Amino acid sequence: MSAVTSGKKFRRKLTPLEKKEERAGYLFMLPNFIGIIIFVLFPTVCSLLLGFAEWNPMKGFSDLKFVGLENFAEMATDDRFIASLVNNIIYTIIYVPVTICLALLIAGLLNKYVFCKVPIRLMCFMPYISSIVSVAYVWMILYYPDGGPINSILSALGVSNPPQWLVSTDTSLISVVIMSIWHDVGYYMIIFLAAMQGLSQEVYESAAIDGAGKIKSFFRITVPMLGTNIVFVSILATINSFKVFDQINILTQGGPGLSTNTLVYAIYYYSFRKQNVGYASAIAVVLFLIIFIISMIQMKIRKKVEI
């Protein structure tokens, strides 16, 4: 009976040298697998289990107590969690589209219409590879309400009551968003720029013959052809917007009030300030589900816009 009719897949017998190379390949992959298990899978499983428990790690494992869905039910009446969720949604709604639009615009300009492209690309990408801590402290100085560079310029331009930026509940969140956009836009710009350079030039030549201008070609040809890249970048930007923590911890520490609290900062607050690891893990589970659902929706959109 042949291998096909018996349902068995045929595999060529490996030579001793090929077997040795295969084992060597697995050995090279082993450290990565071990790292994923220790630093990704194990913490994820522990966080999921702790979401259904109440535990203060300072009291040891004897304090670990299973509470079922109490942690998740508590979120419905927790002002900090509700404020964090609302702030995160507002942050994402502003951050994602503005960052993508700016990245597309800058990439389009650098792809065709700018001299000294390489230095300018490097300048645009430098904020992203700079330390977020250093960047946040620089922006903190820029945002000083009294005598800060931004308000000094606004005052010189005739603005009588410049914004209080980080110390006002009305402007604190948008201040963090502005800093985050400035820091991240260069990264997404590089992705779009690489994709633009791979587009067929014949389409643009045909459009030019038909009388299409540069602006019309950008919106009617470039943007549609970058549909999958735009969805991919939107997934990255959405995930990053829900993971925001460093700049908030440095600039505002969640304040004033709860105006800049986000889900990740709430996890940090309940874990390390309140030592309520169980409740913090429950919030982490909710955050994971939110990111997972949004990513799945965006992936389905990506399949529909594939060219």
RODO-2510 file (C-alpha; in nm, 4 decimals, decimal comma):
residues 307
     n   res          X          Y          Z
     1     m     0,0000     0,0000     0,0000
     2     s     0,1410     0,3383    -0,0976
     3     a     0,2089     0,6176     0,1467
     4     v    -0,0695     0,8238    -0,0100
     5     t    -0,3386     0,5559     0,0163
     6     s    -0,2382     0,4656     0,3699
     7     g    -0,2723     0,8289     0,4765
     8     k     0,0873     0,8474     0,5949
     9     k     0,2996     1,1415     0,4952
    10     f     0,6318     1,0597     0,3364
    11     r     0,9401     1,2200     0,4886
    12     r     1,2848     1,1758     0,3435
    13     k     1,5246     1,0076     0,5804
    14     l     1,7736     1,2622     0,7094
    15     t     2,1436     1,2069     0,6800
    16     p     2,3554     1,2143     0,9996
    17     l     2,4795     1,5631     0,9080
    18     e     2,1243     1,6919     0,8538
    19     k     2,0130     1,5436     1,1870
    20     k     2,3028     1,7180     1,3562
    21     e     2,2099     2,0498     1,1934
    22     e     1,8438     2,0022     1,2940
    23     r     1,9401     1,9416     1,6569
    24     a     2,1660     2,2463     1,6472
    25     g     1,8748     2,4549     1,5180
    26     y     1,6515     2,3406     1,8027
    27     l     1,9266     2,4190     2,0524
    28     f     1,9566     2,7729     1,9162
    29     m     1,5779     2,8149     1,9510
    30     l     1,5690     2,6674     2,3020
    31     p     1,6761     2,9854     2,4924
    32     n     1,4002     3,1816     2,3204
    33     f     1,1394     2,9177     2,4067
    34     i     1,2561     2,9112     2,7678
    35     g     1,2394     3,2905     2,7843
    36     i     0,8849     3,2925     2,6425
    37     i     0,7717     3,0303     2,8942
    38     i     0,9316     3,2049     3,1938
    39     f     0,8637     3,5683     3,1099
    40     v     0,5408     3,5488     2,9024
    41     l     0,3368     3,2310     2,9439
    42     f     0,3979     3,1753     3,3157
    43     p     0,3192     3,5388     3,4204
    44     t     0,0125     3,5389     3,1933
    45     v    -0,1281     3,2214     3,3490
    46     c    -0,0488     3,3462     3,7005
    47     s    -0,2173     3,6799     3,6302
    48     l    -0,5261     3,5039     3,4985
    49     l    -0,5501     3,2825     3,8086
    50     l    -0,4805     3,5695     4,0498
    51     g    -0,7648     3,7644     3,8895
    52     f    -1,0004     3,5295     4,0730
    53     a    -0,8191     3,5628     4,4059
    54     e    -0,7422     3,8133     4,6777
    55     w    -0,3781     3,8337     4,7790
    56     n    -0,1388     4,0699     4,9539
    57     p     0,2108     3,9466     4,8572
    58     m     0,3596     4,1166     5,1638
    59     k     0,1805     3,8553     5,3799
    60     g     0,3015     3,5545     5,1840
    61     f     0,1083     3,2751     5,0144
    62     s    -0,0892     3,2067     5,3326
    63     d    -0,2918     3,5221     5,2545
    64     l    -0,3953     3,3913     4,9097
    65     k    -0,7736     3,3461     4,9013
    66     f    -1,0016     3,2476     4,6125
    67     v    -1,2882     3,4989     4,5716
    68     g    -1,4382     3,3980     4,2367
    69     l    -1,5740     3,6879     4,0337
    70     e    -1,5707     3,9410     4,3188
    71     n    -1,2746     4,1324     4,1712
    72     f    -1,4525     4,1738     3,8384
    73     a    -1,7792     4,2734     4,0067
    74     e    -1,5952     4,5363     4,2134
    75     m    -1,4815     4,7135     3,8964
    76     a    -1,8391     4,8253     3,8266
    77     t    -1,8311     5,0483     4,1373
    78     d    -1,4619     5,1408     4,1379
    79     d    -1,4239     5,5074     4,0443
    80     r    -1,0532     5,4675     3,9709
    81     f    -1,1099     5,1781     3,7297
    82     i    -1,3986     5,3531     3,5532
    83     a    -1,1965     5,6747     3,5198
    84     s    -0,8967     5,4769     3,3924
    85     l    -1,1078     5,2983     3,1306
    86     v    -1,2691     5,6228     3,0102
    87     n    -0,9322     5,8017     2,9990
    88     n    -0,7784     5,5139     2,8050
    89     i    -1,0590     5,5215     2,5500
    90     i    -1,0252     5,8995     2,5075
    91     y    -0,6480     5,8635     2,4812
    92     t    -0,6839     5,5967     2,2111
    93     i    -0,9474     5,7898     2,0147
    94     i    -0,7127     6,0911     1,9920
    95     y    -0,3754     5,9173     1,9744
    96     v    -0,4396     5,6534     1,7057
    97     p    -0,5935     5,8581     1,4200
    98     v    -0,3771     6,1672     1,4771
    99     t    -0,0571     5,9626     1,4907
   100     i    -0,1462     5,7642     1,1782
   101     c    -0,2429     6,0756     0,9807
   102     l     0,0764     6,2601     1,0783
   103     a     0,2905     5,9539     1,0032
   104     l     0,1282     5,9163     0,6597
   105     l     0,1738     6,2851     0,5821
   106     i     0,5387     6,2940     0,6889
   107     a     0,6153     5,9691     0,5061
   108     g     0,4533     6,1023     0,1886
   109     l     0,6569     6,4225     0,2045
   110     l     0,9844     6,2453     0,2788
   111     n     0,9221     5,9895     0,0064
   112     k     0,9180     6,2429    -0,2759
   113     y     0,9273     6,6105    -0,2059
   114     v     1,2025     6,6901     0,0465
   115     f     1,5746     6,7556     0,0141
   116     c     1,8180     6,6036     0,2669
   117     k     1,5808     6,3109     0,3170
   118     v     1,8153     6,0931     0,5205
   119     p     1,8968     6,3526     0,7915
   120     i     1,5303     6,4518     0,8185
   121     r     1,4240     6,0873     0,8490
   122     l     1,6774     6,0424     1,1251
   123     m     1,5501     6,3538     1,3028
   124     c     1,1920     6,2260     1,2849
   125     f     1,2924     5,8835     1,4172
   126     m     1,5217     6,0088     1,6950
   127     p     1,2442     6,0757     1,9522
   128     y     1,1261     5,7146     1,9306
   129     i     1,4687     5,5672     2,0017
   130     s     1,5325     5,8192     2,2787
   131     s     1,4638     5,7243     2,6392
   132     i     1,0994     5,7868     2,7241
   133     v     1,2105     5,8999     3,0707
   134     s     1,4370     6,1690     2,9270
   135     v     1,1720     6,2765     2,6766
   136     a     0,9072     6,2983     2,9502
   137     y     1,1269     6,5184     3,1694
   138     v     1,1962     6,7515     2,8761
   139     w     0,8243     6,7833     2,8081
   140     m     0,7602     6,8396     3,1770
   141     i     0,9864     7,1444     3,1578
   142     l     0,8138     7,2605     2,8375
   143     y     0,4750     7,2282     3,0096
   144     y     0,5654     7,4342     3,3196
   145     p     0,2616     7,6614     3,3712
   146     d     0,4657     7,9545     3,5070
   147     g     0,7637     8,0487     3,2941
   148     g     0,7681     7,7319     3,0852
   149     p     0,8796     7,7684     2,7209
   150     i     0,5368     7,6887     2,5720
   151     n     0,3418     7,9270     2,7939
   152     s     0,6092     8,1936     2,7551
   153     i     0,5638     8,1791     2,3776
   154     l     0,1857     8,1873     2,4123
   155     s     0,2072     8,4868     2,6453
   156     a     0,4350     8,6662     2,3998
   157     l     0,1755     8,6023     2,1287
   158     g    -0,0908     8,7722     2,3398
   159     v    -0,2608     8,4765     2,5103
   160     s    -0,3701     8,6167     2,8452
   161     n    -0,4482     8,2861     3,0176
   162     p    -0,2237     8,0109     2,8805
   163     p    -0,3286     7,6505     2,9522
   164     q    -0,2114     7,5002     3,2803
   165     w    -0,1220     7,1799     3,0931
   166     l    -0,0225     6,9081     3,3413
   167     v    -0,1696     7,0720     3,6532
   168     s    -0,5228     7,1141     3,5189
   169     t    -0,7787     6,8376     3,4898
   170     d    -0,8994     6,9947     3,1637
   171     t    -0,5653     6,9739     2,9810
   172     s    -0,3568     6,7090     3,1583
   173     l    -0,4670     6,4131     2,9446
   174     i    -0,4328     6,5953     2,6132
   175     s    -0,0864     6,7099     2,7253
   176     v     0,0211     6,3479     2,7688
   177     v    -0,1313     6,2560     2,4322
   178     i     0,0620     6,5336     2,2554
   179     m     0,3891     6,4143     2,4054
   180     s     0,3129     6,0531     2,3120
   181     i     0,2309     6,1456     1,9515
   182     w     0,5544     6,3434     1,9202
   183     h     0,7506     6,0503     2,0621
   184     d     0,5932     5,7730     1,8498
   185     v     0,5071     5,9274     1,5144
   186     g     0,8573     5,8695     1,3746
   187     y     0,8293     5,4941     1,4236
   188     y     0,5047     5,4660     1,2283
   189     m     0,6420     5,7057     0,9674
   190     i     0,9283     5,4638     0,8973
   191     i     0,6799     5,1780     0,8443
   192     f     0,4744     5,3828     0,5986
   193     l     0,7846     5,5128     0,4222
   194     a     0,9171     5,1599     0,3664
   195     a     0,5787     5,0554     0,2267
   196     m     0,5595     5,3576    -0,0050
   197     q     0,8994     5,2836    -0,1521
   198     g     0,7751     4,9385    -0,2513
   199     l     0,4727     5,0644    -0,4461
   200     s     0,4704     5,0318    -0,8239
   201     q     0,5610     5,3550    -1,0004
   202     e     0,3703     5,2574    -1,3140
   203     v     0,0416     5,3386    -1,1419
   204     y     0,1605     5,6917    -1,0642
   205     e     0,2847     5,7398    -1,4192
   206     s    -0,0536     5,6341    -1,5565
   207     a    -0,2293     5,8688    -1,3146
   208     a    -0,0008     6,1563    -1,4186
   209     i    -0,0835     6,0921    -1,7851
   210     d    -0,4540     6,1087    -1,6967
   211     g    -0,3954     6,4473    -1,5324
   212     a    -0,3986     6,3488    -1,1654
   213     g    -0,2029     6,5852    -0,9443
   214     k     0,0285     6,4894    -0,6613
   215     i    -0,2254     6,5482    -0,3862
   216     k    -0,4966     6,3578    -0,5712
   217     s    -0,2559     6,0716    -0,6423
   218     f    -0,1635     6,0537    -0,2760
   219     f    -0,5235     6,0211    -0,1559
   220     r    -0,6564     5,8162    -0,4486
   221     i    -0,3589     5,5841    -0,5055
   222     t    -0,1080     5,5863    -0,2200
   223     v    -0,3510     5,5676     0,0717
   224     p    -0,5689     5,2877    -0,0758
   225     m    -0,2602     5,0829    -0,1700
   226     l    -0,1351     5,1194     0,1875
   227     g    -0,4620     4,9852     0,3277
   228     t    -0,3095     4,6751     0,4910
   229     n    -0,0197     4,8793     0,6289
   230     i    -0,2580     5,1361     0,7763
   231     v    -0,4561     4,8632     0,9526
   232     f    -0,1329     4,7036     1,0766
   233     v    -0,0108     5,0361     1,2145
   234     s    -0,3512     5,1016     1,3707
   235     i    -0,3234     4,7695     1,5561
   236     l     0,0219     4,8620     1,6870
   237     a    -0,0909     5,2124     1,7819
   238     t    -0,4021     5,0837     1,9594
   239     i    -0,2024     4,8324     2,1616
   240     n     0,0538     5,0996     2,2514
   241     s    -0,2224     5,3410     2,3543
   242     f    -0,3641     5,0894     2,6002
   243     k    -0,0144     5,0119     2,7320
   244     v     0,0730     5,3746     2,8079
   245     f     0,2379     5,4077     3,1472
   246     d     0,5892     5,5565     3,1564
   247     q     0,5006     5,9100     3,0517
   248     i     0,2011     5,9197     3,2845
   249     n     0,4050     5,7928     3,5781
   250     i     0,6662     6,0626     3,5196
   251     l     0,4516     6,3564     3,4115
   252     t     0,1392     6,3331     3,6268
   253     q     0,1363     6,0093     3,8320
   254     g    -0,2267     5,9710     3,7307
   255     g    -0,3292     6,3185     3,8435
   256     p    -0,4471     6,5758     3,8944
   257     g    -0,7243     6,3758     4,0564
   258     l    -0,7936     6,0807     3,8277
   259     s    -0,7682     6,2799     3,5054
   260     t    -0,4714     6,0870     3,3605
   261     n    -0,5229     5,7461     3,5177
   262     t    -0,5094     5,4649     3,2626
   263     l    -0,5619     5,0908     3,2922
   264     v    -0,1915     5,0084     3,3154
   265     y    -0,1414     5,2807     3,5745
   266     a    -0,4377     5,1411     3,7692
   267     i    -0,2710     4,7981     3,7630
   268     y     0,0480     4,9554     3,8972
   269     y    -0,1452     5,1499     4,1621
   270     y    -0,3314     4,8506     4,3019
   271     s    -0,0313     4,6162     4,2760
   272     f     0,2501     4,8244     4,4234
   273     r     0,0729     5,0924     4,6264
   274     k    -0,2249     4,9010     4,7630
   275     q    -0,0629     4,5537     4,7506
   276     n    -0,3885     4,4164     4,6104
   277     v    -0,2396     4,1882     4,3485
   278     g    -0,5618     3,9943     4,2915
   279     y    -0,7637     4,3008     4,1940
   280     a    -0,4769     4,4357     3,9824
   281     s    -0,4578     4,1001     3,8014
   282     a    -0,8309     4,1180     3,7314
   283     i    -0,7805     4,4595     3,5696
   284     a    -0,4939     4,3092     3,3672
   285     v    -0,7286     4,0370     3,2430
   286     v    -0,9830     4,3001     3,1377
   287     l    -0,7087     4,4961     2,9616
   288     f    -0,5969     4,1817     2,7786
   289     l    -0,9525     4,1104     2,6629
   290     i    -0,9994     4,4682     2,5402
   291     i    -0,6773     4,4612     2,3373
   292     f    -0,7550     4,1117     2,2059
   293     i    -1,1057     4,2046     2,0883
   294     i    -0,9902     4,5291     1,9240
   295     s    -0,7011     4,3490     1,7531
   296     m    -0,9314     4,0772     1,6179
   297     i    -1,1689     4,3388     1,4769
   298     q    -0,8809     4,5235     1,3134
   299     m    -0,7394     4,1984     1,1717
   300     k    -1,0748     4,1216     1,0079
   301     i    -1,0758     4,4718     0,8612
   302     r    -0,7225     4,4128     0,7342
   303     k    -0,8318     4,1001     0,5448
   304     k    -1,1068     4,2979     0,3744
   305     v    -0,8755     4,5800     0,2598
   306     e    -0,5985     4,3542     0,1308
   307     i    -0,5155     4,4329    -0,2276
***
